[in-house]
C-alpha cells in the first residue's frame, strides 16, 4: 500500500458517511412529509414531557402556532381534569381519551397512544374523536327523549281512558238527572272542569311524546306570521320590548304544518324571550330559507334538503352552556315552580319532531338567545279554508258495533248512542267482535273500535274489516294518536280520547249520514 492509500481510505470513509447522512436526511424528510400529511396529530416529546416536534395537524385541530408549542410541556395543553393521564410521562399502549384545550374556546377530544423510541424520546399519536362524541351525545339525548316520550304516551293513553268515562258520565248527569238537583249539577260542573284541565295535561303529555293529533295544513309561513304578528306584539306590550319582523316578505316559504301547533311553539318562544329580557330589550322574529347539506342536516338531526327556518332571537340574559342540552327535557326549568312546570320547550321539541322538522338553540350568557325552527320546504298546493257544517241530521235506526276493552267506556258510549235511537251491540275484544260480525244476519252500518287493546285485538279487527267488510264504515278511537293506525289502516276515521259524549255522537252521526 502506498502513502496515498490512507488518504484514499479517509476520503472513501467521508464519502460513505456523507452518503449515509444524505440517506438519513432524505429518510427523515420523507417521514416528516408523511407526518405533515396525516390528519392526526404526531408529536415528539422527551421524558420530561417537553414537546420537541408537532405536525401541522396540531395547528389545524387545536389552533396553536407550532412555534408556540415547541418547548412547552404536553400537559400544559390538556384539560385540567385530564392532566394526570399524560403526567408522569410513560408509554400509552392502550388508547386513552384526553381533552386538549383549543385556542379559540372549548376542548377537543383526542384519542392518544404513545410509544418510547430507542433514543429515549416519546412519539405520540392523537386522533380527533370530538365529532364521534358529539354524535354519541346526540344519540343519547334522542334515546332519552324517546324513552320519556314512550312513558308520557303510555301515561296519557291510560289517563285518556279514565277521562273519557269522567267527561261522559258528567255529561249524562247534566243532561238527564239534575233538573231538580242544583247541588248535583254544581258537582257535575266541577267534575267537568277538573276533567277538562286533566285533558289539557294529557294533550301536553301527548305532544311531548310526539303523539298529539296534528291537523296539517299546507300554508305560507310568511303570510301566517304577518297575520299573527299583532298577537305577538300584544304579548310583549306590557314590557319595554321592541318586536322586529325579518323576512316576512320572502315569497314561497310553504310548509306542511298544523297552524295551531306552530302558533303554540312561537308563542312559547316569545314568552320565554320576554322573561329573559325583563324589563326591556329587542326581539326579532325572522324567516328565511336554508339548504342543509349532509353534514349540516346531521347536526340538526334532519335529512339534507331545503328548509324554511323560523327564528326567534332576543338580546336577553342568555342560557348557561352547562344546561343548554337539558332545556328540551320535560319538567326541566330554571323558573320558580310557581311560574313554570318545564313543559314549554319539551312541547316545542315534540311538535317539531312530529312535523318532520327540528328545533335548535344558540345562546351566550349576557348577549342573548336564538331559537331556530326548521320546517321542510314543500311544493304542495296551499290548503283552502272551508266552512264546517254544525247541523246534526235526524238519526235512522243504524246498527253500530262498539268494541273496547274498558267496560266503563263501553257502557258509557253504548248508553249514549242508544239514547239517540241507535241500535248498539258491544264487544270487549277484537276476536269476539270478528265472530259477531261473521254471525250477524246483516252487516253493521258502523264499527267503532279502540285500537290499543290486549293481544293487538284492535289492529286484528281493523285488518279483518279491511279484508272482509270493506263497505262497513269504521271509526277508530285511542288514547294514543293516529300514528297507531299507520301499520294497519292509515286512512281510517279516527277520534282521540278523551272525547266528550256530544262530540262522539256528532262524529258517529256524521259518518253514518254524510256520503
Beta strands, then each sheet from edge to edge (+ up, - down):
strand 1: 41-45
strand 2: 51-54
strand 3: 92-101
strand 4: 107-116
strand 5: 122-128
strand 6: 217-220
strand 7: 240-246
strand 8: 254-257
strand 9: 280-292
strand 10: 305-314
strand 11: 358-364
strand 12: 368-376
strand 13: 399-403
strand 14: 423-427
strand 15: 446-450
strand 16: 473-478
strand 17: 493-496
sheet 1: 2+ 1- 5+ 4- 3+
sheet 2: 6+ 8-
sheet 3: 7+ 9+ 10- 12+ 11-
sheet 4: 14+ 13+ 15+ 16+ 17+
end
